[in-house]
Amino acid sequence: MSDLLPFLKDLISCPGLSGSESQAAQIITARWQPLVHELSLSRLGSLHGLCRGTGREPRPTLMVAAHMDAVGLMVTGLTDGFLHITQIGGLDARILPGTLVQVHATGRAGQPALPGVVVQRPARLLPPEIGKEVVPLEYLLVDTGLPPHRTADLVRIGDRISFANPPLELGSELLSGHSLDNRASVGALTVCLEELRSRPHAWDLWAVATVQEEINLIGAATSAFQLRPSMAVVVDATFAKGPGTRDWNTFSLGKGPTLCMGPNIHPALFRSFQELADRLEIPYSVEITAANSGTDAVTIQLTAEGIPTMLLGIPIRYMHTPVEVTALKDIQRTGRLLAEFLASLDPDFLDHIRWED
């Protein structure tokens, strides 16, 4: 996929916070339109792309899901023109002061978002118990630079605030920016669709960009219930090695995806992906998820009578910050592995797998 980098840059330059993903969906729709046979939106806004197989009908179906929503902020109040905030999804207050943001002001409908910056009060104006410690989110503010009366005209409680820093290429192989969790995985799914244009496959593929993963895995649950796939693969971000994070549960950038193993994962699918990656000489790491994985795989696995589910991880540094970092080659390898897996599926694959080792 020669245009992976510009596609990703476009995708991580738009907001698309949980519950408000339409701008991200529009970019993905434009990219997927020539790659699938059908495109539609679920009732909650998840994007469904059907890529029909060549096997005899009724064909089994594989759902590959990557969430397109992002973490961010929401306005909870206004004081003298400054915006009080809360989080959408998981955020660490330590990284927020000084962050460039966009305020999607409902009083400015149809106009560009308001630029702003997250600020904190001087230490002497904070409660004594906080002192010089990390300032909690409730004491952080967004400054748009507008007079109080103008801010009150434009901004409403509940307005969303997204990160505003532009994408940044680091060296020749890494990309930094906000929302790479999990739009890097949408990129991998797009690489998969590109590969499948020249690869016959017996199964149907549902490519799904899910909504609201960051707040409760909601889009995956409803899409799995609607589509009822025979099997599913979830692609999400995982933790890359970085400063102070070099233990067994972090993974190197540029050395391929992770193949997850644990109770949230069907063991036969794990073995199939491992054998396939070994055969194709695609590098990977094994990631242990001892409980539920905290990803869309949780709700997909539990849909209806249960769906055999696999989870792939793309290593990302500085998760849930405006400066996430990932390796383009990991995205490409993940996409190729997905395409090869689908192309390798026999029509009767499900007849030969079971949970027991």
Stockholm file with secondary structure:
# STOCKHOLM 1.0

chainA/1-357         MSDLLPFLKDLISCPGLSGSESQAAQIITARWQPLVHELSLSRLGSLHGLCRGTGREPRPTLMVAAHMDAVGLMVTGLTDGFLHITQIGGLDARILPGTLVQVHATGRAGQPALPGVVVQRPARLLPPEIGKEVVPLEYLLVDTGLPPHRTADLVRIGDRISFANPPLELGSELLSGHSLDNRASVGALTVCLEELRSRPHAWDLWAVATVQEEINLIGAATSAFQLRPSMAVVVDATFAKGPGTRDWNTFSLGKGPTLCMGPNIHPALFRSFQELADRLEIPYSVEITAANSGTDAVTIQLTAEGIPTMLLGIPIRYMHTPVEVTALKDIQRTGRLLAEFLASLDPDFLDHIRWED
#=GR chainA/1-357 SS CTTHHHHHHHHTTSCCBTTCCHHHHHHHHHHHGGGCSEEEECTTCCEEEEECCSSCSSCCEEEEEEECCBCEEEEEEEETTEEEEEEESCCCGGGCTTCEEEEECGGGTTSCCEEEEEEECCGGGSCTTTTTSCCCGGGEEEECCCCHHHHHHHCCTTCEEEECCCCEEETTTEEEETTHHHHHHHHHHHHHHHHHTTCCCSSEEEEEEESCHHHHSHHHHHHHHHHCCSEEEEEEEEEBCBTTBCSTTCBCTTSCCEEEESTTSCHHHHHHHHHHHHHHTCCCEEEECSSCCSSHHHHHHTSTTCCCEEEEEEEEBSTTSTTEEEEHHHHHHHHHHHHHHHHHCCTTGGGGCCSCC
#=GC SS_cons         CTTHHHHHHHHTTSCCBTTCCHHHHHHHHHHHGGGCSEEEECTTCCEEEEECCSSCSSCCEEEEEEECCBCEEEEEEEETTEEEEEEESCCCGGGCTTCEEEEECGGGTTSCCEEEEEEECCGGGSCTTTTTSCCCGGGEEEECCCCHHHHHHHCCTTCEEEECCCCEEETTTEEEETTHHHHHHHHHHHHHHHHHTTCCCSSEEEEEEESCHHHHSHHHHHHHHHHCCSEEEEEEEEEBCBTTBCSTTCBCTTSCCEEEESTTSCHHHHHHHHHHHHHHTCCCEEEECSSCCSSHHHHHHTSTTCCCEEEEEEEEBSTTSTTEEEEHHHHHHHHHHHHHHHHHCCTTGGGGCCSCC
//
